[in-house]
Amino acid sequence: CDHLGGFLALHSVAGGTGSGLGSFILSAVRDAFPSAVLSSVSVWPFQGGEVSVQCYNAALTLSSIYEHTDLSVICENERYLELCRVLLGQERPSLDSLNSAMSGNLVRVMMPCGSVHKLYGPGCPLLQLAGHLGAHPLYRLTTVRALPQIRKGAEAFTSDGWTALQRRMLELCEHGTMVDRPSASPEATPHCRTVSASTFLWGDGATDASLEPLRRMPLWQHSVDGMQVHADGHHVGGLERSLGIISNCQAVLPALCSTTSRATSMLRASAYLHQYERYGLSRDEMSEAILVMLQAQHDYEQLSSDHSRGHR
């Protein structure tokens, strides 16, 4: 191999294979390539529950992510379910619909981009920008958003300008939500704080677009290198203009809070621990993994406190 750009792992967080084998692979890759960039796309389970021990699995996986990876993109099933319901009008979207929505967002931050190529050479932007997005070791969890959000087949009837797209993206980022609609999601985090972000403009006039709406983001105003903007003239998804952003922000907090709460309650009741002890995982090891998740939750919550103190 003449040029190793890094490794990108795609795995689930809830199930046994995605969490168990996925965590093992992350560890093995890091041991074999200690200096290589290692990122992951981690699918977070539904809050309603897919498997009885998903909270334990999520804690163990998150512990592995923080130990071995440089950056992780968290794809929450719950948020993408809401996105599909709004976009497709389906009460119960299929798994294919969820996967299509996730891939539609991810492609806008993972596809080779002209301006990133000029800076870093050929490769996957998600790996090339990992050092920027995950520069602080306490913050490794990112969220991907994309606009416009339209039904399949309506691409030719979409004519969003760059200013409108940026303004709507600014609203999504500030409220910590993913769905582009007038009323914010109930679980949206007001004034969602962001550590770092990279924005990608795709399509006609991308390289010459005004960035005035994005400059209103607090991240741009109060950080030395908190926001990077990249552009490429290629059309994505048949759209004349589209926008993608990957941000290291508080949008992950609802998922973390819900999972840590249930995992802690289950541990107190010693629920299902025998399933792990049978394979050599002790109660103490499970407790340590949950503590890692609690610490991650605390660190992201502290962003609001730090921001408030900084403006007094």
C-alpha positions in Angstrom: 0.0 0.0 0.0 1.6 3.3 -1.1 -0.9 5.5 0.7 -3.0 4.5 3.6 -5.8 7.0 4.2 -7.1 5.3 7.3 -9.9 2.9 8.3 -13.6 3.4 8.4 -15.7 0.9 10.3 -19.5 0.6 9.8 -21.3 -1.2 12.6 -24.4 -1.3 14.8 -24.4 -0.5 18.5 -27.2 -2.6 19.9 -26.9 -6.1 18.5 -24.4 -8.7 19.5 -22.5 -8.9 16.2 -22.3 -5.1 15.6 -21.3 -4.2 19.1 -19.2 -7.3 20.0 -17.4 -8.1 16.8 -17.4 -4.4 15.8 -15.7 -3.5 19.0 -13.2 -6.3 18.6 -12.3 -5.2 15.1 -11.8 -1.6 16.2 -9.4 -2.9 18.9 -7.6 -5.2 16.4 -7.2 -2.4 13.8 -5.9 0.0 16.4 -3.3 -2.5 17.7 -2.1 -3.3 14.1 -2.1 0.3 12.9 -1.5 2.5 16.0 -0.9 5.7 14.0 -3.5 5.3 11.3 -6.8 7.3 11.3 -9.6 5.1 12.5 -13.2 6.4 12.3 -16.6 4.6 12.6 -20.1 5.0 11.5 -22.1 3.7 14.4 -25.9 3.0 14.2 -27.6 3.8 17.5 -30.6 1.6 18.4 -34.3 2.7 18.7 -35.2 4.0 22.1 -38.2 1.6 22.2 -35.8 -1.3 22.2 -34.6 -3.8 19.6 -33.0 -6.3 22.0 -33.3 -6.5 25.8 -29.6 -5.9 26.4 -29.1 -3.1 23.9 -28.2 -0.5 26.6 -25.4 -2.8 27.9 -24.2 -3.3 24.3 -24.3 0.4 23.6 -22.2 1.1 26.7 -19.6 -1.5 25.8 -19.4 -0.2 22.2 -19.1 3.4 23.2 -16.3 2.5 25.6 -14.5 0.8 22.7 -15.1 3.9 20.4 -13.6 6.2 22.9 -10.6 4.0 23.5 -9.7 3.1 19.9 -11.2 5.6 17.3 -10.4 9.1 16.4 -14.0 9.9 15.5 -17.4 8.3 15.3 -20.5 9.3 13.3 -23.6 8.4 15.3 -26.6 7.5 13.2 -29.6 7.3 15.4 -32.4 5.0 14.2 -34.9 7.1 16.0 -34.0 10.3 14.2 -33.9 8.7 10.8 -37.2 7.1 11.4 -38.7 10.5 12.0 -36.9 11.8 8.9 -38.4 9.0 6.8 -41.9 9.6 8.2 -41.7 13.3 7.2 -40.1 12.8 3.8 -41.9 9.7 2.7 -45.2 10.0 4.5 -44.9 6.4 5.8 -46.1 5.6 9.2 -43.8 2.6 9.4 -40.8 3.1 7.1 -38.9 0.0 6.0 -35.3 -0.8 6.8 -34.5 0.0 3.2 -35.9 3.5 3.7 -33.9 4.0 6.8 -30.7 2.8 5.1 -31.4 5.0 2.1 -31.8 8.1 4.3 -28.6 7.4 6.2 -26.6 6.8 3.1 -28.0 10.0 1.5 -26.7 12.0 4.4 -23.4 10.2 4.7 -22.5 10.5 1.1 -22.4 14.3 1.4 -19.5 14.1 3.9 -17.8 11.0 2.7 -17.6 11.4 -1.1 -14.3 12.8 -2.5 -14.6 16.6 -2.5 -12.6 19.0 -4.8 -11.5 21.5 -2.1 -10.6 18.7 0.4 -8.6 17.0 -2.4 -6.6 20.2 -2.9 -5.7 20.4 0.8 -5.2 16.8 1.7 -4.9 14.8 -1.6 -7.1 11.9 -2.6 -9.2 10.1 0.0 -12.3 10.1 2.1 -13.1 13.5 3.7 -14.4 11.8 6.8 -11.0 10.3 7.5 -9.0 13.3 6.3 -10.9 15.7 8.5 -11.0 13.5 11.6 -8.2 15.5 13.2 -10.2 18.7 12.9 -13.6 17.2 13.9 -12.3 15.2 16.8 -9.4 17.3 18.0 -10.4 17.2 21.6 -10.2 13.7 23.2 -13.4 14.2 25.3 -15.6 14.8 22.2 -15.6 12.0 19.6 -19.3 11.8 18.6 -20.5 13.6 15.5 -23.9 14.0 13.7 -24.5 14.4 10.0 -27.2 16.5 8.5 -28.1 17.2 4.8 -30.4 19.5 2.8 -32.6 19.7 0.9 -34.8 16.9 2.3 -37.2 15.9 -0.5 -39.0 12.9 -1.6 -37.5 10.6 -4.3 -38.5 11.7 -7.7 -39.0 15.4 -6.8 -35.3 16.4 -7.4 -36.1 18.1 -10.7 -38.7 20.4 -9.0 -36.3 21.6 -6.3 -34.6 25.0 -6.7 -33.2 25.9 -3.3 -30.6 28.7 -3.4 -27.4 28.6 -1.3 -28.7 31.3 1.1 -31.9 29.4 1.9 -30.1 26.1 2.3 -27.6 27.7 4.7 -30.3 29.4 6.8 -32.3 26.2 7.2 -29.1 24.3 8.1 -28.3 26.9 10.7 -31.7 26.3 12.3 -31.2 22.5 12.3 -27.8 22.9 14.0 -29.0 25.4 16.6 -31.9 23.2 17.7 -29.9 19.9 17.5 -32.5 18.3 15.2 -32.2 16.6 11.7 -35.7 17.1 10.2 -36.2 20.2 8.1 -39.7 21.4 9.1 -41.2 24.6 10.7 -41.7 23.0 14.1 -38.6 21.6 15.8 -38.5 18.0 17.0 -39.8 17.5 20.5 -36.4 16.1 21.6 -34.5 19.0 19.9 -31.9 20.6 22.2 -32.4 24.4 22.3 -29.2 26.3 21.5 -27.3 23.1 20.7 -23.6 23.8 21.3 -21.0 22.7 18.7 -17.3 21.9 19.2 -16.3 21.6 15.6 -17.9 21.2 12.2 -17.2 20.8 8.5 -19.7 21.9 5.8 -19.9 20.6 2.3 -21.5 22.5 -0.6 -22.3 20.5 -3.7 -23.5 21.5 -7.1 -23.9 24.7 -9.2 -22.0 27.7 -7.9 -20.8 25.8 -4.8 -17.3 27.3 -5.0 -18.5 30.9 -5.4 -21.5 30.7 -2.9 -21.7 33.4 -0.2 -21.3 32.0 3.3 -22.9 34.8 5.1 -25.7 32.7 6.7 -23.2 30.1 8.0 -21.0 32.9 9.5 -23.8 33.6 12.0 -23.2 30.3 13.7 -21.7 30.9 17.2 -19.1 28.3 16.3 -17.8 30.4 13.5 -17.7 33.6 15.7 -16.1 32.1 18.9 -13.7 29.5 17.6 -10.3 29.7 15.9 -10.9 26.7 13.7 -14.3 25.5 14.6 -15.9 25.5 11.1 -14.4 24.4 7.8 -16.3 24.9 4.5 -15.6 22.8 1.5 -17.1 23.0 -2.0 -17.4 20.9 -5.2 -19.3 21.5 -8.4 -20.6 17.9 -8.8 -24.3 17.2 -8.3 -25.2 14.8 -5.5 -28.5 12.8 -5.7 -29.6 14.5 -8.9 -29.8 17.9 -7.1 -28.6 21.2 -8.5 -27.5 22.3 -5.1 -27.2 20.4 -1.8 -25.6 20.9 1.5 -24.1 18.5 4.1 -22.6 19.2 7.5 -20.9 16.9 10.0 -20.7 18.5 13.4 -19.3 17.5 16.8 -22.2 18.8 18.9 -24.7 18.2 21.7 -27.2 16.5 19.3 -26.1 13.1 20.7 -27.2 14.0 24.2 -30.8 12.7 24.1 -29.6 9.3 22.9 -26.8 9.2 25.5 -29.1 10.3 28.4 -31.8 7.7 27.5 -29.3 4.9 27.2 -27.2 5.6 30.3 -30.4 5.9 32.4 -31.6 2.5 31.4 -28.2 0.9 31.5 -27.7 2.2 35.1 -31.1 1.0 36.2 -30.5 -2.5 34.7 -27.1 -2.7 36.4 -28.5 -1.9 39.8 -31.1 -4.7 39.4 -28.4 -7.0 38.0 -30.6 -7.6 35.0 -29.3 -9.9 32.3 -25.7 -9.7 33.7 -25.5 -13.5 33.6 -25.6 -13.4 29.8 -22.2 -11.5 29.9 -20.7 -13.3 32.9 -21.1 -16.6 31.0 -18.6 -15.3 28.5 -16.1 -13.8 31.0 -17.4 -10.2 31.2 -17.6 -9.2 34.9 -20.0 -6.8 36.6 -17.1 -4.5 37.3 -16.2 -4.4 33.6 -19.8 -3.6 32.7 -19.8 -0.9 35.3 -16.7 0.7 33.9 -18.2 0.8 30.4 -21.3 2.5 31.7 -19.1 5.0 33.5 -17.5 5.9 30.2 -20.9 6.6 28.7 -21.9 8.7 31.7 -18.7 10.6 31.4 -19.3 11.3 27.7 -22.8 12.5 28.6 -21.4 14.8 31.3 -18.7 16.2 28.9 -21.3 17.1 26.3 -23.6 18.6 28.9 -20.7 20.7 30.1 -20.5 22.5 26.8 -23.6 24.5 27.8 -22.1 25.4 31.2 -18.8 26.4 29.7 -20.6 28.5 27.1 -22.6 30.3 29.7 -19.6 31.0 31.9 -17.7 32.4 28.8 -20.4 35.0 28.2 -20.8 36.3 31.7 
